[in-house]
Amino acid sequence: MTDSDSLQHLRFCWDDLPRVCEHATGGTIRNQLEDFTVDEIPAYEPQGSGSFAYARVEKRGLTSSDLVKALKETGIPEKRIGMAGLKDKYAVTSQWLSIPNARADAFEKLEELEGVRILERSRHKNKLGIGHLHGNHFQVRVRGVSPEMSDVASTALKHLAEIGAPNYFGPQRFGRFGNNAIDGFKVARGEKVPGGKRLERFFVAALQSFVFNHLLAERLKRGLYDAVLTGDWAKKHDTGGIFVVEDGDKETPRAKQLAISSALPLFGKKVRLSEGAAGELEQIILERFGLRWTDGTTLRGDRRISRLVLTNTNITPTEDGYILSFTLPKGAFATSVLREVMGVDVDAPSDSSASKQPEVGDEDTEAAHDE
């Protein structure tokens, strides 16, 4: 059995992952529930008719799973309850839910929960599904800094809007002590880990995420953050189209304009080493940590865009700090923006994070879970 002490290089640490903003404000978030708000931006508006009842729900201090549990208690099977993604507990959030229209009265059960309001109701022809959203709009109050720091925050936010925010996986991906990638390594080597089969996929996903983080970090260190390499897979920010880069020098100007970004690998059965210069860099990172791309093959694998495009950005000074607001696409973590602007480790994992992490590739669930 592998000694965990010898695998500490696989432990998550924010200090290993460089930022792209030169200055930061400091401060604290989530001092009150109202300090962190998330509003889901749906992929479509309900038509007003159809066999599924829709409700836009505001919740405070509850998880999305708490809403599902309340609906299940009315006798609706969980598979008949639809949502586009999970939303964080320690925030004020709004999101759409759907249930069969024949059971539309079950939405009244939600309003019996403390901290829940039905903001809007409608109907639609289909059940709401994971990923049926454009993104999320965030409004976050940062406290504990002078109002003048709003200028620093504004500069940082403008910089991120121009070059994109690094799409790192945050600490919630790696468990309470940051050790999930270590357990993922053990699973890949055929060893038993705490939690048994139930958590093995989560641990391997954490190992994939660890490699992604350090590959992205290396590109920042090498001045390749706003570039693409020959052999990269690149993703178009406007349409989501993805293609293999045949000539990195030719395509890099588009990357500098934030029209495209590299889609870095989450190694698995369907995702192997890239070709060309991109694959060479991937191999360097794997060897640095004593890994193989095949360590992730118990999962399908995927590719994850390296940069996030921010829109609808704004900074408002307050007496004890500032409020920042921004919109991110689905699959994105607010952590990525907050860490850049504040320069602090803003998102500590919960005690139960290891058992709640989504699988790699479930980008929509992943985004909403963090936010």
N, C-alpha and C positions, 0 to 999 in steps of 0.2 A: 504494500500500500504506500502511496506517495505521501511523504511528510508535508503537511500544510505549510510549515515554516519555510520550506524550500520553494514554495509557490507564491510567496508574498508579492512578487513582481507582477502577479495577475490581479492584485487587489485594486479596486477602483480608488482613485485619488484625483480630486479636481486639480491639484497642483501640477499634475502631469499633462494637463490639457490647456494649451495656451489660448489666451483671448486675442481678439482682433482690435479691440478698442484700447487706446493708449491710456486714457484716464478713466476714473470711476468715482462714484459718489459715496459709496458706503451706504449705511442705513439698514433698516429692518422692514420686513413685510409681514402680513398676516397678524398684526396686532389685534385686529378685530375682524370678524367675518366680512364686514362691509368693505374692508380694505382690499379685497381681492374679488373681482367680479368677472364672470365669464358668460358671454352670450353666444350661443350657437348660431351660426349662419347656415341655414338649410340649403340643400342643393336645389330644392324646389318648394314652392308654396303649395299647401293642400288645395285641391280644386273646389272644395265646398260640397262635394257629393262623392259617393262611393261606399264600398262595403267596410271601410275601416274608419274608426273614429280617431281623431287627432287632438292632442292637447299640448299647448306650450306651457311648461311647468317651471316655476321658479322654486328653488329649494335653498335652504340655509342650514348648514351644519349636518347635512345628510349626504349619503352617497346615492348614486343613481341606482345601485342595487337595492337600497332601501325602498325606492319607489316601485321597483319591480316586485319586491317582496310583498308590498301592500296590495298590489294588483293581483298577485297570485293568491292571496288570502281570500279574494272574492270568488275564486274558482276558475280564473283564467289560466290556462297552461302557459308556462314561461315561453314556449316557442311561438305563442300567438301574440306576445308583447314585443313591440318594436321600438328601437331607439337607434340613433345614428352613432352614438358613442357615449362612453362613460364620462361623468363630470366629477370634479374633486369634491371632497367632503368639506374641507375647511375654506369655504368661499360661498359667495352668493352667485348661483348659476341659473341659467335658463336653457331649456332644451325641449324639443318635441318628443312626444311619446305617441305610439299608436296601439290600439286594441281593436278587436272586431266590433263593428258598429252595433251589433246586437247586444253587446255588453257595455255600451257607452256610459251607462250609469255608474260603472266601476270607478270612473275618474273621481267621483265624489268621495271615494275612500281616501284618495290622496290628500284631500283638503282636511281630513281628520288628523293628519300628521302635523305636529308642530313645526313651523318653519316652511310650510309648503303653500304655494298659491297657484291656482290655475289662471294664467294670464290670457289665454286665448283658446278657443276650441273650433274645430272644423272637421271635415271629412275628406277622404281621398280614396282613390281606386286601389291602391296597393299598401301593403304593410311597410312601415318604415324599417330600413335595414342599416346595418353597420356600414358606415362610409357614405351615407346619404346626406352629406354636408359639404359646404365649400370650405369652411374653416371655423375659427372662433375669434371673437373680439374680446380683448382683455382690457380691464382697467384696474391698475394696481397702485395703491397708495404706499409710498415709501416714507417712513418716519425716521426721526432721529438724526437728521442732517439739517444744515442751514438752508434757508430758501434759495441762497445763491447757487446751491448745487444744482438747481433746476437748469442752469445754463450748461453745466457739464453734462447733465443727462440729455439735454436737447442736442448737444453736439454728438454724443454717442449714438443717439437714436437716428440722427441724420446719417451718420457714417454707416450704420447697419442697414439703413434703407438703401444706401448706394451700393454696398458690397455684399450684403446678405449676412445673416447670423450663422455661426457654426452650428450644424445640426447634431451636436453631441447627444448621446444618451446620458441622462443625468443619474444621480445616485439611486433614485427609486428603482432603477433597472438592476442594481447590484446588491440589494439586500441591506439589512440593518448595519452590518459591519463592512459592507463593500466586498464581500468574499464570494459572491455567487459565481463569478468567472472561475474561481479556484475550484469550486465544486463542479463546474462545467467541464473543466480539464479532466477531473477525476472520472466523470461519467464517460467522457470520450475515450478514456483509457480502460474502461470496463470495470471501474471500481464502484463500490456502493457508497452512497452519500446520504446524509440526513434527509428524511422526508420520503425516501424510496422513489418508486416509479412515478408517483404523483408529481414530483417536482423536478424530475430529471430534465424534462423539456425546457423548463424555465432556466435551469442552470446552464444548459447548452446554449440557449438563447443569450444568456448573459455573456458567455464566452464569445459568441459571434459579435455582440455589441462592443465588447472590450477591444477586439481587433479593429472594428470599425472606428472607434474613438481614436485609437493610436495611429491608424492610417491617416485619418483626417488631421490629427495633431502634427504628424510628420510633414504633411503637405503644407501646413501653415509655416512650420519651421524652415522649410525649403523654398518659401516664396511661391508656392504653387496653389495657394488658396483660391485665387481668381483665375486659374488656368485649367486646361484639360490636357491630358497626356495621350499620346498615341496608344491605342488599346483600351482607353477608358470607355466606359459606358457613360453617355451624357444624357441629361434629361432637360427637356424644354420647359421653362417655368410657365409659359402661357398655356400650352396645350397638354402638357404631361407626356408628350411623345419622347421616346427613348431611342438612342441609336449608338452604334459603336464608332468611336472616333478613329478615323483612318489616318488623320494628320493633325497632331496636337497643335502645331504652330498655326495651322490654317484656322482651326476652330477656337483658339484661345481668345481672339478679339471678341467673339460673341460671349464668352465666359466673363470677360472684363466688363461687358455691358450688362451683366446679370440676366442675359437672355437664356443661358444654359448653365448648368453646373454638373460636375461629375457625380455619378451615381455609384457610390462605393459599395463593395461586396459585403454581404452577410453570408459567409461561406456555408454551403450546404449541398445537398444532393444535386440541385439544379444550378448551383453557382460555383464555378471553379475560378482558378487564377485567371486574371485577364491576360491579354496578349501584350506584347511590346513593352514600352517603358512603364506603363501602368502596372503590368504584372510583375515587373522587376522590383518595383517599390513595394508591392504587396508581399512579395517573397522576403524582402528585407525585414519587414515588420514581423512576419510569422517567425522567422528565424531568431529575431531579437528576443522573442518571448518563449522560444522552444516549442512552437506550435506548428501544426500542419493544416492545410485548408480542409483536409478530410476530418478534422476534429469536429466539424459541424454537421456531418452528414446524417445524423439522426433527425435533422430537420431539413425541410425543403430548401431553405436558403432564399435570399432575396437581394435586392439592391436598394440602397437608401440614399436619397439626395444629400449632398454634402453641405448645401447652404439653404437658408430659409429666406424667402422674400417677405419683408414687412410692408404693410400698407396701413393707411388711416392712422398714421403716427401723430402723437401730440403729447406735450408736456405742460402741466399746469402747476405753478408754484403754490405751496401751502405754507402755513405758519411754522410747521415742523418738518418740512421736506418738499415733496412734490408728488403729483399723480401722473403716471405715464399710461398712455393707452395706445394700443396697436392691434392690428389684425394679422393673424397667421393662418396659413393654409392647413387643411386637415393633415393629421400626422405629425404636427409640430409641437414642440414643448415650449411653453413660456419661459421655462428655466433658461433656455438658450439666450433669450433677450435680456432677462433680468440679471444674469451673471455678468454679461458684457457691460451693462449700464452701471450696475452697483459694485461690481468687482469683489463680491463676497459669495460664499457658498450658500445660496438662497434656498435650496430644496433638500432638506435632510429627509432620509427615508423613514417610514413608519415601522413600528415593531413587526407588523404583519406583511411588510412589503414583499417578502420572498414568496409568499403564497398567493399574491395578487398580481404578479407581473404578467402582462400579455405575451403572447408568442411573437417571435420575430415575424414581420410581414403583416401583422394585424395593425397597420399604421393608424387606423382610425380609432380603434379602441385605445391604442397606445397613447395617442395624443391627448385624448380626453381624460384618460386616467391620471396623467400627470397634472394637467391643468385643473 
